[in-house]
Amino acid sequence: MEEKAKAVELPSVTIDGVTLPAQWNRMFEPRVINQYDISVLEETTAIPGAESLGYCYQCGKCTGVCPIDTVGDYSPRKIFRRTQIGIPLIDSPDLWLCTTCRNCLRVCPKEVNMIDIMPAVREQAVLEGKAPQELLTAFENTARYGNPLGEAPRKRADWTKSAGVEVRIMSQLKAPVDVLWFVECYPSYHPRGKDASVALARILDKLGIDFGILGVEEKCAGDSQRMAGERGLFEMLAEQNISTLSKYEFETLMVTDPHAYNAFLHEYPKLGGSYKTVHYTQLLAPLIDQMGLSQEVPARVTFHDPCYLGRHNGEYEAPRRLLEAIPGIDLVEMGRCKERSYCCGGGGGGMWLDSFTRDHTSARLSEMRVREAIEYGAEILAVACPYEVSRFEDAVKSTGNAGRLKVMDISELLALSMGLIPMEALA
Amino acid sequence: MRIAVVMKLVPDVVEELVLSEDGKRLERGDIALKANEFDEQALEQALLLKESSGAELTVIAAETGDVDEMLYTALAKGADRALKLVGDGLQDGIWNAQYAGILVDVIADVGADAVLTGVQANDDLDGQLATWLAAGLGWSFATVVSGVEAAGESLIAKKEFAGGLTANLRLPLPAVLGIQASPEPPRYAPISRVRQIMKTQSLEEREVTAPAGSITVLSLRPPEKTGGAEMIEGDVQAKAARIAEVLAQQGI
């Protein structure tokens, strides 16, 4: 450690013609911060990607917007401070609580970038065997089965059997399509995710869109695994998906999952896979006039912006245009919406850290969000990310609000209004 | 100490099991295979022994399917050598007695003085591998082991008995151990490390010939459905009435 600089004490001093009395002069001493042993901070900021943690000047703007701080003692400012005083982030529970929602980066004047810091330090932790076991189980499932749920790869397209419309599989179709639909894991396997997939398939069919899916050839896009610290796994999945996609001709790659959207927009191109990628709400919004939204959906609806569609990628309007086009819907905005939206807690690996997060926070973010929706008088919480239906439905039950709030994907609400799924789905 | 960990692929029941047309075996081309989870426990136990006592660790698997990833993963976790046994007839799968017959010579060549393998597997139709191996090698033996420590020329094995009893047994080397559980859960091998190992290390191969099988399967079939759960519907009154009715019927 450097020897403490010695203050020069004078009764007064004149600098650039300005005379300063002694009490002002004291300010020119080195700040006390420089006498800390900051080796732990330096070890952390030496990890490629984690450099910006060192930029923090403790203004605390992030603390005001960090969703985790509402359920715990947490924010990037606090992470920096703890690292600065010698608590290694790599060994701290702090490392696994961030959902990479990006709200801190939105307000940070110093651009301390948790979206880079978290995956970088987590990757180091995974390599050193320091990651929570439940997260590793999700990684192992993804590596072995191509999905974090540990479901059978051969059943990835089984949901299409209940679609009631033809959903063509690219390997059987052997012809180009306009839209290749990258369905992703939760929409393929989770019961409520499958409901949304069925609804979307019927909408695409009704609109006469020429589309196909990869079926059993599709693997998890891997973006949340990347954010959770398994870059090697992400790269393996991306290489496999890019290789599969290279076999087929299509105009547009449509994704259900904002996390896949993020990966295809920003990460796959680095590995040689560049596609014209749209979220399904972006594909559908220009087609509202052709959709035949005739059935009333009489309900007060609020919309939760997915972090990876909104803050990460700037799309706030397409989901809202679709919801506003549905007759009968009274769309109300929650206080925390659009770029200030709250987080469901599923991003950045949070989807697979429920027990760990429960041990270190006072409530799930999904529970906080559900309470907020109810405060605004919403009867339906509309979502556009496959993580959210299951998270919010669980939160409705765990907060004792069963029967008071329904959670529905935008595709389900559209399909209701188009008469493609029965109104009983609203019951 | 030189430790050999013997692993094998088993049917992965995440996918449907498909029977061959004659109904006597699984259709190996149509089912998914994965590492036997008890073998993964054995590998973890061996890695812990290596870390505590400085053993040399060789992982061995017969090529009864694609074993490369399983072996590379073991190397990524910290095994020193990986040995793939290749030969005609392995691809259709082998019984444990056949596997033990192959392994007796292999383990002698590897120079191992301790063999760890999983206590059981979901395809153990002819007995467990550790038992066959101990008999074939004529070494000291314990199975249903949930913790091993090195103690000079012997191993201390924590063996589980029925009724929650455990005993610490001292086994003089050489010894064969059937591992029920490692003291630590099997460690995760980061994919980047596995892929690095695949680029920088290669698997050793050894040609083997499987002896004749010891059992003949007459038929295999899925378990028949017997009974099921009744989901009780209705309002609270109706549910309570139905539950009372069921309890009365069952004489509880």
Interface residues (C-beta under 8 A of the other chain):
Chain A: V126 L127 G129 A131 Q133 L136 F139 E140 A143 R144 Y145 G150 E151 A152 P153 R154 E230 R231 G232 L233 E235 M236
Chain B: V14 E15 E16 A32 K34 P185 R187 Y188 P190 I191 S192 R193 V194 R195
